[in-house]
Amino acid sequence: MINSTRRLNRILKNAAITGSVVIGGMCLSVSPIVGAEPSSEAELYFELNATDRDVGLHGFFDAASWEAIRISRSDGDFDAITVQSNSGSSDFGLTELFFESNEPPIDNRSFADLLKIFPAGPYEIEIETNADEKLRIATELTSNLPCPPFMVLPTNVDGDDLVIKWRLQPGVYDPDTDVCSQDRPLTVKSVLVVVELSDSKTGKSRSATAELAPGATSFRVPSEFLADIGSANINAKAELQVIEETGNRTSIEKGIEL
């Protein structure tokens, strides 16, 4: 499963963070941070890989130097997630953090089971900064997953360029029953396309990522991306990720024949 270029860059830059993360897991729609700097961000979303049939909770936080984040039910029933920075120094604070929960197969942990443990409703995110400020975000937990898109087997090479084509499937998806309810409205915010090439012999890899408008139906991979790539040892795949307006996303993956 691959995230957007922005998120991937942040993960790589912040790969080593001292702290503890306790994950309870579910889909949350997060509004902008109240009282924080304009550049601050907070994202929590439920991600489904329809190809591998697994699910997980993903989150990203970016705020002025903070030392603790807590996500809890607004009624105080439980803390879903708690992150604490190094308490050895009051001057040590975090600015960015990305996490992913475990992603067991749906056959082992159904979506319905997650909904029983973490029912939809109001949640609160509380951020404690190094300046002893507390920032609070009221948010709603949602459970709408986009229906998996249809992707044409990506073998269409137009000249020297590789073209990935797809068709979106409107509606809300239930991964437990594999049913797409097209009578339930869902707004798609964007489509994320990722193409990966890896050399099984040398271990080297490269990727091309584009986040497109919901009306897009194809993505052309420039010839420069494919330059100097042989086919003997290359494993290639494309991922298509449909992102709905609250951040929840559903993806599919397919191999590419070069």
Protein Blocks (a to p, Z undefined) as FASTA:
>chain_A
ZZdfklmmmmmmmmpccdddddebpaddddddehiafkbccdddddddfklopadddddd
dddddfbdcdddfklmacfbdcdddfkbfkbccfbdcdddddddfklocfklmmmmmgcd
ddddddddfkopacdddddddfbdcddddddddfbcghjaccddddddedjddfklopac
fkbccddfbdcdddddddfknopacdddddddfkbcbdcddfklmgoiafklpccddddd
dddfkopacdddddddZZ
